[in-house]
Amino acid sequence: MIFDKDGTTTIVFQENIDLKTFLENLNKAYPTIENDHIIVNLFSFEQLNAGNVLEFLQLSDLHRNANKSFVLVTNKVSYDEVPDTIIVVPTIQEAKDIVEMEEIERDLGI
């Protein structure tokens, strides 16, 4: 697992491992990045579906309840295929934009 920290945001890249192992490693490493906004890059997973994305829901809810952004990046699953409680975007730039927008909303108390 590779972490790329940019200010208050950490982008998590996965190595060539299966989704279950990646999620286990992310949960173990979570305490080291829990104070940052998190963008999880899922591009290296060739086969990904809405069910796979929902496996991140518990971690996403935990992080978002702490007033931090949690965004998944993949072009294999659209945001229409998952509940509104988990954010999925097709590019890293869109994920960064979501983090910035949510940060502004939190600052304004929205």
C-alpha positions, 0 to 999 in steps of 0.5 A, a space after each residue: 500500500 502506497 500513501 501519497 500525502 498532499 497537505 491534509 489529504 492522503 491518496 492511497 494506492 494499492 499494490 497488486 493484491 486482491 481487494 480483500 487483502 487491500 481492505 484489510 491492509 487499509 483498515 490496519 493502516 487507518 490509524 496513521 491516516 485517520 486525521 487526513 481526508 482520504 482518497 482511495 485509488 482503485 484503478 489497478 483493480 481490473 474487475 470491480 463492481 458495486 458490491 466490491 465498492 460497498 465493502 468500503 462503506 463501513 470505513 467510509 462511514 467511520 471517516 465521514 462521521 469524524 468530519 473528514 472526506 473519504 472518496 473512492 476513485 474508479 471508472 468501473 463503477 459509477 456513482 449511480 450504482 452505489 448509495 449516496 453514503 459512499 462517494 465514487 468518482 472516475 478521476 483523482 482530480 474529481 476526488 480532489 475537487 470533492 475533498 475541497 468542496 466538502 472542506 468548504 461546506 464544513 467551514 461554512 457549517 453546511 
